[in-house]
């Protein structure tokens, strides 16, 4: 079970979730993806993305002016 990281700071909606979608193609069941973003709507967008894609949002953390999320595939 691999953990991949994706830094999408500086990108605005919908680009962060589009990058997550591209990465999801490479992910296998049980893999995790950690994403850090500073888009103001990122947390809501990633929660919506996980619900639509049926993936598990494990946690959301503040990292300075950004948010970091952990998604399990």
C-alpha contacts under 8 A as a table, 3 or more apart, distances in Angstrom:
res1	aa1	res2	aa2	distance
1	X	28	X	7.97
1	X	30	X	5.55
1	X	31	X	4.75
1	X	32	X	7.37
2	X	30	X	7.83
2	X	31	X	4.97
2	X	32	X	6.30
3	X	31	X	5.95
3	X	32	X	4.69
3	X	33	X	5.63
3	X	34	X	7.24
4	X	31	X	7.95
4	X	32	X	6.31
4	X	33	X	4.83
4	X	34	X	6.23
5	X	33	X	5.70
5	X	34	X	4.78
5	X	35	X	5.89
6	X	20	X	7.97
6	X	33	X	7.31
6	X	34	X	6.19
6	X	35	X	4.72
6	X	36	X	6.52
7	X	35	X	5.81
7	X	36	X	5.05
7	X	37	X	6.45
8	X	11	X	5.78
8	X	16	X	5.86
8	X	19	X	7.87
8	X	35	X	7.19
8	X	36	X	6.08
8	X	37	X	5.05
8	X	38	X	7.66
9	X	36	X	6.53
9	X	37	X	4.39
9	X	38	X	5.14
9	X	39	X	7.20
9	X	66	X	7.51
10	X	37	X	7.32
10	X	38	X	6.48
10	X	39	X	7.17
11	X	15	X	5.98
11	X	16	X	6.29
11	X	37	X	7.55
11	X	38	X	7.61
11	X	39	X	6.60
12	X	15	X	5.72
12	X	16	X	6.71
12	X	39	X	5.33
13	X	16	X	6.22
13	X	17	X	7.40
13	X	39	X	6.76
13	X	41	X	7.07
13	X	42	X	7.25
13	X	45	X	7.97
14	X	17	X	5.79
14	X	18	X	6.26
15	X	18	X	4.96
15	X	19	X	6.17
16	X	19	X	5.20
16	X	20	X	6.37
16	X	37	X	7.20
16	X	42	X	7.38
17	X	20	X	4.85
17	X	21	X	6.16
17	X	45	X	6.99
17	X	46	X	6.50
17	X	49	X	7.06
18	X	21	X	5.00
18	X	22	X	6.37
19	X	22	X	5.09
19	X	23	X	6.25
20	X	23	X	5.05
20	X	24	X	6.01
21	X	24	X	5.04
21	X	25	X	6.92
22	X	25	X	5.79
22	X	26	X	7.72
23	X	26	X	5.57
23	X	27	X	6.79
24	X	27	X	5.06
24	X	73	X	7.97
27	X	31	X	6.02
27	X	32	X	7.67
27	X	73	X	6.84
28	X	31	X	5.49
28	X	73	X	6.63
29	X	73	X	5.09
30	X	72	X	6.36
30	X	73	X	5.34
31	X	72	X	5.98
31	X	73	X	5.41
32	X	70	X	6.76
32	X	71	X	5.50
32	X	72	X	4.40
32	X	73	X	5.92
33	X	70	X	5.74
33	X	71	X	5.15
33	X	72	X	6.52
33	X	73	X	7.91
34	X	68	X	6.79
34	X	69	X	5.52
34	X	70	X	4.49
34	X	71	X	6.34
35	X	68	X	5.47
35	X	69	X	5.32
35	X	70	X	6.63
36	X	66	X	6.55
36	X	67	X	5.60
36	X	68	X	4.20
36	X	69	X	6.50
37	X	42	X	6.73
37	X	66	X	5.39
37	X	67	X	5.58
37	X	68	X	6.53
38	X	42	X	7.13
38	X	65	X	6.36
38	X	66	X	4.21
38	X	67	X	6.23
39	X	42	X	5.22
39	X	66	X	7.60
40	X	43	X	7.77
41	X	44	X	5.65
41	X	45	X	6.04
42	X	45	X	4.97
42	X	46	X	5.93
42	X	67	X	7.71
43	X	46	X	5.30
43	X	47	X	6.14
43	X	60	X	7.62
43	X	67	X	7.31
44	X	47	X	5.14
44	X	48	X	6.18
45	X	48	X	5.17
45	X	49	X	6.09
46	X	49	X	4.84
46	X	50	X	6.05
47	X	50	X	5.24
47	X	51	X	6.30
47	X	57	X	7.02
48	X	51	X	5.15
48	X	52	X	6.24
49	X	52	X	5.19
49	X	53	X	5.97
50	X	53	X	5.08
50	X	54	X	5.57
50	X	55	X	4.80
50	X	56	X	6.31
50	X	57	X	6.45
50	X	71	X	7.80
51	X	54	X	5.09
51	X	55	X	6.57
51	X	56	X	7.95
52	X	55	X	7.96
55	X	71	X	6.80
55	X	72	X	6.12
55	X	73	X	5.48
56	X	71	X	5.61
56	X	72	X	5.07
56	X	73	X	6.70
57	X	60	X	7.79
57	X	69	X	7.25
57	X	70	X	6.01
57	X	71	X	4.62
57	X	72	X	6.46
58	X	69	X	7.49
58	X	70	X	5.39
58	X	71	X	5.76
58	X	72	X	6.74
59	X	69	X	5.67
59	X	70	X	5.45
59	X	71	X	7.64
60	X	67	X	6.75
60	X	68	X	5.71
60	X	69	X	4.46
60	X	70	X	6.73
61	X	67	X	5.58
61	X	68	X	5.14
61	X	69	X	6.35
62	X	65	X	7.24
62	X	66	X	6.04
62	X	67	X	4.58
62	X	68	X	6.26
63	X	66	X	5.06
63	X	67	X	5.49
63	X	68	X	6.54
64	X	67	X	7.73
